[in-house]
Amino acid sequence: MANQNKIPVIINGAAGKMGREVVKAVSQASDMTIMGAIDTSLEHQGKDIGELAGLSEPLEVPITNQLEPMLGYVAGERQMLPGVIVDFTHPSGVYDNVRSAIAYGIRPVVGTTGLSPQQLQDLADFAEKASTGCLIIPNFSIGMVLLQQAAVTASQYFDHVEIIELHHNQKADAPSGTAIQTAQMLAEMGKSFNPAIVKEEEKLKGARGSDAGEGIRIHSIRLPGLIAHQEVIFGAAGQIYTLRHDTSDRACYMPGVLLAIRKVQQLKSLVYGLEKIL
Ligand SMILES: NC(=O)c1ccc[n+]([C@@H]2O[C@H](COP(=O)([O-])OP(=O)(O)OC[C@H]3O[C@@H](n4cnc5c(N)ncnc54)[C@H](O)[C@@H]3O)[C@@H](O)[C@H]2O)c1
């Protein structure tokens, strides 16, 4: 496929755990080409991302921390399809990254979690004004979408539910974006959960998790050895219904990432959640 028919992709957070996986997946997609790799980590500046991602050959794309010049460079490639930037960075930088990309007409595909509801609304308004597609996907795995759909169905029949999310201990934000999204989906069912049976007293603050709205509690576990896991536990008299999703390899996110890179080309506003583009 000639380069002008390929989707030009910038990978932000390219030296990170998810970024390296995205480098591998995008480099193998025949309809995409990696135009740039951004990462703020000083130890990786100038390194070839193919080598860093463990590919057999270098990709001749060096890591840089110069986001704006890279956005300008890809935006200036008029002979190519509209550019996409995939962001797996850090909650502290993702809002500015996405705003900058939209300002240059580069479409963001965002996996980084931790954006506040206000930041999400601001970015949606900004993307709408700029008529630029933007995808924010708190979880790229199909198994999680199926879990959430099953949870929504179960919530019609159960009035008691708690969510437990478990992640590796390098995760910066808690609770996970996926757990928040799952709780929101249940809260939108138009009822409150977990009616109080007794007056509860927390002897240690946080023991009952955090209330994500409509009485739905989220509990966050952080341990080395975990990757990303989530349980939604429904209870009723005499029965427990547990839904659980386990990630054992970050490769599980890549079909969703590649799909999002292709779909964001057709969008003119911000869309939140993988289920909206399946
Ligand atoms: N949506 C999903 O399906 C999904 C799946 C896994 C992880 N995540 C999220 O993706 C994010 C990254 O996860 P990870 O495990 O790869 O983390 P990581 O720490 O391994 O990698 C993050 C990389 O981003 C770089 N970075 C930090 N701030 C930056 C900035 N402002 N600009 C450019 N680069 C920056 C870091 O140097 C690092 O190399 C987290 O928010 C995590 O919760 C989402």
The ligand as a Gaussian input file, in Angstrom:
#p B3LYP/6-31G(d) Opt

LIG

0 1
 N       -7.665000       2.117000      27.878000
 C       -7.109000       0.949000      28.121000
 O       -7.561000      -0.110000      27.643000
 C       -5.872000       0.922000      28.972000
 C       -5.152000      -0.276000      29.150000
 C       -3.977000      -0.232000      29.911000
 C       -3.542000       0.961000      30.460000
 N       -4.284000       2.089000      30.274000
 C       -3.846000       3.401000      30.778000
 O       -2.821000       3.878000      29.903000
 C       -1.922000       4.747000      30.622000
 C       -0.480000       4.271000      30.422000
 O       -0.331000       2.993000      30.966000
 P        1.066000       2.206000      30.920000
 O        0.846000       0.981000      31.728000
 O        1.560000       2.086000      29.518000
 O        1.997000       3.235000      31.736000
 P        3.588000       3.397000      31.662000
 O        3.956000       4.170000      32.872000
 O        4.241000       2.078000      31.430000
 O        3.815000       4.280000      30.341000
 C        3.497000       5.641000      30.245000
 C        4.566000       6.312000      29.381000
 O        4.142000       7.644000      29.126000
 C        5.247000       8.520000      29.321000
 N        4.672000       9.823000      29.697000
 C        4.205000      10.243000      30.902000
 N        3.690000      11.480000      30.811000
 C        3.829000      11.850000      29.523000
 C        3.468000      13.015000      28.786000
 N        2.840000      14.047000      29.362000
 N        3.757000      13.059000      27.469000
 C        4.382000      12.018000      26.860000
 N        4.760000      10.900000      27.493000
 C        4.459000      10.804000      28.803000
 C        6.099000       7.874000      30.389000
 O        7.450000       8.300000      30.283000
 C        5.935000       6.381000      30.053000
 O        6.941000       5.926000      29.171000
 C       -2.416000       4.706000      32.084000
 O       -3.269000       5.810000      32.310000
 C       -3.223000       3.414000      32.166000
 O       -4.219000       3.441000      33.165000
 C       -5.422000       2.084000      29.548000

